[in-house]
């Protein structure tokens, strides 16, 4: 079974809005490119899918836009070429090498996890909360930014039950950001109930 990994940038005060942390730099983009390459497919909710598509879909000209630095191109190519699954009750179709996830969220994502491969990657805010509540996330990765945002959506706000995590890896960036990867422990409040 391939694991489902949730990765997101988060400020020290828990804000996970994509513009709240540090701007991307060459080191962080290399890191995120490597993380994307660990996945066979990406899983997005509608909002994250549309945001990522508007930023990272290769233009029909076949040339990346002038605003993109050379060190951003490997990330752009990796996410552009990746297989994507989109969870949405409002979209009737998707492009960008994507397909809609049909049916009940839990069983549909479980079927994706049961396919052979190295892993699935999920980002965003709303969909990961639902997946965490269902106990479907196998790894949590938080890139903690040395910023206090003071506002914005917070990480996993509204989680129904506590999830105990164990640190499995840590990476420090020159910027002061720290990537921490966790796996849920076997003993959690879900198991005890």
C-alpha positions, 0 to 999 in steps of 0.5 A: 500500500502506498502511503499518503503524505501531507506536506505544508508550509506553516508559520510559527503561530500555525498559519498555513496561508501560502503567502504567510511564510517566507518567499520561496528560495532556491534551497526550498524549491529544491527541497519541495521538488524532491518531496514531489518526486517521492510521490506517484500522484498528487491529491488536491482539493478544488481550491489547491488544485486551481491555485497550483494549476494557475501557478505551475501549469506549463503554458501552451507556448511550451515556454515557462513565463519570464517571472520564473527563475531558473531554479524554479523550473525543476519544481514547475516541471515536476508538478506539471508532469505529475499525475493528479487526483482532485476532490471536488463536488463542484467541478465537472471536469479537470485537465492538467493530467488530473482526474476527479475523485468520485464517491465517498472520500474515505473509500475513494482515497483508500482505493488510491492508497491500495494501488501500487507505488511509492506514495501519494502527496496531499497539500492544502488546508480543507482536504487534509483536515478531512483526510486526517479525521478519517485516519488516512494520512500516513505522514505529516510534513510541516515546513515551519517558517520563522514568521508570526503571521498573526492571522489566516487559516491555521493548521488542521483547525477543527480536527475532531480528535487528537493525533499523536505523532512521532518525529521521523526526520528533520531538515533545517534550511539556511533561511531558518525554516525547519522541515519536520516529518512525523508519522502517527503513532500506533496508540492514539485517541482513535484507537483508545475509543 
